[in-house]
Amino acid sequence: MPTTGDTTRRNFFVAAIYGIWAAVAAALGIPAFIYLFFPPRLPKENQWVEAGDIAGLASDSPVEMVFRRTRVDGWKIISEKSTAWVVKSATNQVVAFGPQCTHLGCAYHWDETRNEFLCPCHTSLFSITGKVLSGPAPRPLDRYETKIEGGKLLLGRLRQSTELSA
């Protein structure tokens, strides 16, 4: 009869099975632990994206500018196309509005005949300054943070309008 300190074939195979289980658990557990507790990147604050040149913009005439923005979605880095409605005032102040209506997120457009932004989904109307003129939209158009460097318009984060329509 073997003593407890002796290695038997059965004890060897039991130890080997437990060792293989431990290796499989580590192989699956360590990447899961890293994925859950260590984010891929911290979001960068105030990322500015070049939207275009403002030298050719006419005052009080909205222009839809198309630009590319990079965003991190989990572990993916996505480059996506986006737009902004840009209005240059007579005093060379530039405002950039987000492309979605504040009612249900539909895309709106500039109606030259009415001199207003029109959302075709539920007929919300917005002035050239983004204020609600009529319709179900609950607040003015959202605005991008803007700055101008070297004649180029740079867009920051999209800020949600906080004031309610009257």
Backbone bond lengths (Angstrom), bond angles and torsions (degrees), N, CA, C in turn:
res aa  C-N    CA-C-N  psi(-1)  N-CA   C-N-CA  omega(-1)  CA-C   N-CA-C  phi
1 M - - - 1.449 - - 1.528 108.77 -
2 P 1.342 117.56 127.66 1.460 120.12 -176.95 1.526 111.17 -74.50
3 T 1.288 115.45 151.89 1.461 120.76 176.50 1.514 109.71 -86.88
4 T 1.346 116.45 170.84 1.466 120.38 -175.79 1.522 112.57 -68.85
5 G 1.296 120.02 -21.79 1.455 121.89 -179.64 1.509 112.86 -83.88
6 D 1.326 117.29 -13.20 1.462 120.38 -178.85 1.530 110.85 -77.74
7 T 1.319 116.25 144.60 1.456 121.56 176.69 1.519 108.25 -92.09
8 T 1.308 113.86 121.10 1.453 118.46 175.99 1.512 108.12 -104.08
9 R 1.308 113.96 166.98 1.450 118.40 178.61 1.524 109.91 -61.49
10 R 1.311 117.42 -41.57 1.468 121.56 -179.80 1.536 110.83 -62.40
11 N 1.311 118.23 -46.55 1.478 121.31 178.83 1.531 111.00 -62.43
12 F 1.315 116.84 -37.53 1.463 120.10 178.25 1.531 111.05 -62.87
13 F 1.349 116.82 -46.35 1.457 119.61 -178.35 1.525 111.84 -68.78
14 V 1.315 118.30 -36.19 1.474 120.95 176.38 1.526 109.66 -63.15
15 A 1.335 116.58 -44.82 1.471 119.94 178.32 1.529 110.84 -64.07
16 A 1.322 117.66 -38.18 1.463 121.21 179.18 1.530 110.89 -65.92
17 I 1.326 116.91 -41.62 1.471 120.14 178.47 1.522 110.48 -63.53
18 Y 1.336 117.14 -44.68 1.469 119.59 177.86 1.529 111.36 -63.38
19 G 1.308 116.77 -36.04 1.470 120.49 177.73 1.522 111.48 -65.75
20 I 1.339 116.64 -41.25 1.470 120.23 178.18 1.526 110.24 -66.18
21 W 1.336 117.33 -41.79 1.469 120.28 176.58 1.527 110.67 -59.75
22 A 1.311 117.16 -43.02 1.465 120.88 179.81 1.532 110.59 -63.07
23 A 1.345 116.80 -39.89 1.469 120.33 179.32 1.529 111.07 -66.10
24 V 1.341 116.68 -41.83 1.471 119.99 178.37 1.521 110.28 -65.71
25 A 1.328 117.60 -43.02 1.471 120.90 179.27 1.528 110.44 -62.21
26 A 1.325 117.81 -40.20 1.467 120.60 178.18 1.528 110.96 -67.77
27 A 1.349 115.62 -40.76 1.468 119.22 -179.39 1.530 111.34 -63.40
28 L 1.317 117.69 -33.99 1.462 120.84 178.37 1.525 112.27 -88.98
29 G 1.288 117.42 -34.82 1.460 121.49 -173.41 1.518 115.04 -77.71
30 I 1.315 117.68 -39.32 1.463 119.84 -176.98 1.523 111.53 -65.06
31 P 1.340 121.17 -48.62 1.473 119.14 176.26 1.529 112.81 -61.59
32 A 1.339 117.47 -36.72 1.466 119.87 178.15 1.521 110.17 -64.98
33 F 1.315 117.74 -41.31 1.461 122.08 177.91 1.528 110.72 -61.49
34 I 1.316 116.87 -45.68 1.472 121.14 179.55 1.529 110.41 -63.82
35 Y 1.329 116.99 -42.53 1.464 120.96 179.90 1.524 111.58 -62.11
36 L 1.318 117.53 -41.20 1.460 121.06 -176.02 1.523 113.79 -78.16
37 F 1.315 117.77 -35.78 1.459 119.41 -170.29 1.524 115.45 -108.50
38 F 1.310 118.14 -7.21 1.458 120.39 177.49 1.520 109.04 -126.00
39 P 1.342 118.55 104.65 1.462 120.54 -178.59 1.527 110.52 -64.46
40 P 1.339 116.58 152.96 1.461 119.48 -177.35 1.521 112.42 -63.56
41 R 1.325 116.38 -40.44 1.463 122.53 178.22 1.504 108.05 -157.21
42 L 1.288 114.95 149.48 1.453 118.18 172.99 1.518 107.69 -80.83
43 P 1.337 118.08 138.34 1.466 118.84 179.06 1.527 110.56 -62.77
44 K 1.313 114.54 135.98 1.462 119.70 179.26 1.520 108.97 -80.82
45 E 1.299 114.94 135.49 1.452 119.87 177.72 1.528 110.07 -81.09
46 N 1.308 115.59 144.21 1.464 123.10 173.87 1.525 113.29 52.60
47 Q 1.319 116.73 55.82 1.449 119.92 172.55 1.516 107.88 -77.32
48 W 1.302 116.39 124.37 1.460 121.30 179.89 1.521 108.71 -103.26
49 V 1.335 115.26 136.99 1.458 122.47 -178.44 1.519 108.02 -121.19
50 E 1.334 115.84 135.96 1.464 119.68 178.93 1.525 109.07 -77.58
51 A 1.340 115.59 123.71 1.468 120.94 -178.93 1.521 111.96 -96.64
52 G 1.317 117.54 -29.46 1.455 119.31 179.74 1.518 112.53 154.66
53 D 1.322 114.42 -177.14 1.464 122.43 -178.44 1.530 109.02 -88.31
54 I 1.326 116.91 135.32 1.469 119.74 -178.95 1.524 112.83 -101.78
55 A 1.324 117.27 0.73 1.464 119.93 -177.45 1.526 111.69 -63.40
56 G 1.312 117.75 -35.24 1.461 120.80 -176.86 1.518 114.43 -88.86
57 L 1.308 118.50 2.42 1.461 120.37 -178.72 1.522 111.42 -76.54
58 A 1.311 116.51 132.22 1.464 121.34 175.02 1.534 108.12 -83.64
59 S 1.309 116.11 148.06 1.466 118.42 -178.49 1.531 110.55 -72.00
60 D 1.315 115.23 144.25 1.464 124.96 179.21 1.536 112.99 54.22
61 S 1.322 115.19 36.26 1.463 120.81 176.34 1.532 107.51 -134.88
62 P 1.332 118.16 99.88 1.466 120.86 -176.63 1.521 113.35 -61.41
63 V 1.328 115.02 141.26 1.458 122.47 178.81 1.527 107.43 -130.26
64 E 1.325 115.17 134.98 1.461 119.05 176.75 1.525 108.41 -87.21
65 M 1.336 116.98 117.64 1.460 122.03 179.89 1.522 109.38 -104.98
66 V 1.315 115.05 136.87 1.463 122.12 179.44 1.527 107.88 -105.82
67 F 1.329 116.46 135.31 1.456 121.58 179.64 1.523 109.17 -145.76
68 R 1.336 115.93 166.78 1.468 121.71 178.09 1.517 108.66 -109.85
69 R 1.327 115.04 136.60 1.463 121.69 179.60 1.525 107.56 -127.91
70 T 1.325 115.98 138.81 1.454 121.57 177.46 1.523 108.20 -100.32
71 R 1.341 115.17 132.33 1.471 118.29 177.39 1.516 108.84 -136.02
72 V 1.325 114.20 152.89 1.458 120.92 179.35 1.514 107.76 -99.76
73 D 1.334 115.62 124.76 1.457 122.04 178.19 1.520 107.00 -120.45
74 G 1.325 115.90 93.66 1.457 119.78 -174.99 1.510 109.37 67.23
75 W 1.319 116.50 -116.08 1.457 121.02 179.52 1.520 111.81 -99.32
76 K 1.319 117.64 -1.66 1.465 121.24 -179.21 1.520 110.00 -95.41
77 I 1.307 115.92 143.55 1.459 122.06 171.88 1.518 105.93 -109.72
78 I 1.331 115.38 118.89 1.458 120.85 -172.57 1.530 109.29 -116.12
79 S 1.324 115.94 131.14 1.461 121.65 173.02 1.522 106.59 -101.85
80 E 1.333 116.09 115.33 1.454 119.28 -175.91 1.522 111.10 -123.33
81 K 1.323 114.22 149.74 1.457 121.21 178.55 1.521 108.18 -85.06
82 S 1.313 115.85 137.15 1.460 120.63 178.14 1.526 108.66 -140.51
83 T 1.315 115.84 168.09 1.460 120.56 179.61 1.520 110.41 -131.57
84 A 1.302 114.62 163.30 1.459 122.10 174.50 1.527 107.66 -148.56
85 W 1.317 115.52 142.38 1.473 120.37 173.67 1.517 106.93 -91.29
86 V 1.336 116.00 117.09 1.460 122.34 -174.60 1.519 109.70 -108.10
87 V 1.342 115.48 130.60 1.467 121.92 179.15 1.523 107.86 -124.45
88 K 1.329 114.78 125.49 1.471 120.83 176.16 1.523 107.03 -104.24
89 S 1.330 116.41 125.05 1.468 120.13 -178.59 1.525 110.33 -83.96
90 A 1.324 115.80 173.46 1.467 120.99 179.66 1.527 111.38 -65.00
91 T 1.334 117.32 -23.67 1.471 121.56 178.89 1.529 112.00 -93.53
92 N 1.339 116.66 17.82 1.468 124.34 179.60 1.526 114.33 63.21
93 Q 1.315 117.79 22.19 1.456 121.36 170.84 1.528 107.61 -82.24
94 V 1.321 116.89 139.52 1.459 121.04 -177.68 1.525 109.29 -117.21
95 V 1.329 115.03 131.10 1.468 121.89 176.88 1.529 106.95 -122.81
96 A 1.335 116.19 137.00 1.466 121.35 177.93 1.527 108.45 -121.98
97 F 1.318 115.83 121.39 1.461 121.71 -179.40 1.529 110.23 -97.97
98 G 1.327 115.44 146.26 1.463 120.97 174.32 1.515 109.47 -65.40
99 P 1.337 118.60 155.12 1.461 121.41 -172.89 1.526 115.87 -81.99
100 Q 1.346 118.92 -1.08 1.455 120.22 -177.52 1.524 112.03 -109.12
101 C 1.323 114.71 143.30 1.458 122.23 173.33 1.528 108.00 -65.66
102 T 1.318 116.73 145.27 1.463 120.47 -178.29 1.521 113.03 -80.44
103 H 1.319 117.39 0.06 1.469 119.74 178.04 1.526 110.19 -82.09
104 L 1.321 117.07 -68.75 1.468 120.99 -179.39 1.524 113.39 -128.05
105 G 1.319 117.88 11.14 1.462 120.81 176.26 1.511 115.65 84.46
106 C 1.321 117.85 15.58 1.468 120.73 177.76 1.534 109.22 -70.53
107 A 1.321 116.15 157.30 1.461 120.70 175.17 1.533 108.45 -79.78
108 Y 1.310 116.18 132.14 1.465 120.91 177.80 1.522 108.89 -108.13
109 H 1.330 117.02 172.49 1.460 120.75 178.64 1.529 109.26 -143.31
110 W 1.326 115.18 167.95 1.456 122.08 178.39 1.522 108.37 -88.97
111 D 1.320 116.61 124.55 1.458 122.06 178.16 1.522 107.63 -100.60
112 E 1.338 116.22 105.94 1.471 120.64 -175.63 1.522 112.50 -65.89
113 T 1.316 117.60 -32.26 1.465 119.60 -177.77 1.524 111.29 -68.73
114 R 1.324 117.49 -32.44 1.474 121.44 -179.32 1.520 112.62 -99.68
115 N 1.341 117.82 -12.38 1.460 123.24 -173.53 1.526 111.32 55.59
116 E 1.338 115.10 48.29 1.459 121.61 -179.29 1.522 109.12 -147.49
117 F 1.332 115.15 155.95 1.455 120.00 169.79 1.517 107.15 -82.64
118 L 1.332 116.49 133.38 1.456 121.57 -176.57 1.525 109.42 -124.21
119 C 1.333 115.53 129.02 1.458 121.44 173.00 1.520 106.61 -98.44
120 P 1.324 118.66 114.88 1.463 120.94 -174.84 1.530 114.11 -72.51
121 C 1.317 118.67 -17.97 1.468 120.73 -175.94 1.534 112.11 -67.18
122 H 1.323 116.66 -50.59 1.465 120.43 -176.42 1.523 111.42 -132.82
123 T 1.310 116.98 21.64 1.469 126.09 174.55 1.529 114.65 55.25
124 S 1.326 116.91 39.98 1.462 119.42 170.54 1.523 107.83 -74.68
125 L 1.316 116.36 139.25 1.461 122.17 177.19 1.521 109.21 -117.87
126 F 1.340 115.36 137.82 1.455 121.43 179.31 1.527 108.74 -127.53
127 S 1.322 116.53 145.31 1.465 120.32 177.56 1.526 109.34 -77.18
128 I 1.318 116.33 175.73 1.466 121.40 179.62 1.530 111.00 -66.29
129 T 1.339 117.79 -18.01 1.463 121.87 176.67 1.524 111.73 -92.30
130 G 1.342 117.37 0.53 1.450 121.69 177.12 1.516 115.58 92.23
131 K 1.326 117.90 -1.66 1.469 120.54 -179.19 1.522 110.67 -75.96
132 V 1.330 115.29 148.16 1.461 121.04 179.66 1.522 109.45 -73.97
133 L 1.340 115.84 126.08 1.460 120.63 176.88 1.528 111.04 -98.10
134 S 1.340 116.43 -39.00 1.466 120.44 176.56 1.516 108.93 -163.75
135 G 1.308 114.75 165.98 1.457 120.35 177.15 1.510 112.89 106.12
136 P 1.311 116.11 -176.81 1.463 120.07 -176.03 1.529 114.94 -83.83
137 A 1.323 119.22 -1.77 1.471 120.83 -178.27 1.531 109.64 -59.41
138 P 1.344 118.10 128.81 1.459 121.28 -175.04 1.522 115.28 -81.28
139 R 1.337 117.66 -17.69 1.470 120.09 -176.30 1.526 109.44 -154.12
140 P 1.333 117.48 166.75 1.467 120.83 178.31 1.526 112.07 -62.92
141 L 1.325 115.29 169.24 1.464 121.00 179.48 1.531 110.79 -62.79
142 D 1.324 115.41 144.07 1.460 121.10 177.00 1.525 108.95 -72.49
143 R 1.348 115.70 149.83 1.466 120.90 -175.66 1.525 111.42 -122.54
144 Y 1.326 114.43 144.83 1.455 120.65 171.38 1.514 108.89 -82.96
145 E 1.334 116.43 149.05 1.458 120.06 167.10 1.526 105.97 -68.62
146 T 1.315 117.74 137.78 1.465 120.40 -177.67 1.518 111.19 -129.63
147 K 1.317 114.72 150.04 1.461 121.46 167.92 1.524 107.52 -153.34
148 I 1.312 115.15 155.76 1.459 120.86 -176.78 1.517 108.07 -118.58
149 E 1.331 115.10 127.91 1.464 121.15 176.84 1.517 108.42 -134.15
150 G 1.317 116.37 119.09 1.461 120.95 177.68 1.516 113.72 61.79
151 G 1.322 117.68 34.70 1.454 121.35 179.44 1.524 114.00 79.17
152 K 1.317 117.72 2.50 1.465 122.39 179.04 1.529 109.25 -104.95
153 L 1.325 115.03 140.07 1.463 121.24 177.01 1.515 109.31 -87.44
154 L 1.326 116.69 125.05 1.456 122.72 176.53 1.523 108.47 -109.97
155 L 1.328 115.61 133.67 1.465 121.23 -179.52 1.517 109.59 -110.96
156 G 1.333 114.56 137.30 1.459 121.19 176.98 1.516 109.83 -104.17
157 R 1.324 115.85 -138.95 1.458 121.09 -178.58 1.522 110.88 -74.70
158 L 1.324 115.62 152.70 1.451 121.97 175.40 1.528 107.35 -85.12
159 R 1.318 116.15 120.92 1.466 121.72 -178.87 1.518 109.25 -100.34
160 Q 1.311 115.68 128.21 1.462 120.87 178.73 1.519 109.33 -75.64
161 S 1.322 116.50 134.71 1.455 121.53 177.57 1.526 108.31 -66.51
162 T 1.323 115.53 136.34 1.472 118.60 -178.43 1.515 112.54 -103.72
163 E 1.324 117.61 -19.29 1.459 118.66 -179.54 1.535 110.39 -77.66
164 L 1.295 115.91 143.44 1.463 121.10 178.80 1.513 109.70 -90.57
165 S 1.329 116.15 151.81 1.469 119.44 178.26 1.521 108.73 -74.15
166 A 1.310 114.06 151.89 1.463 118.65 -177.07 1.500 111.75 -81.40
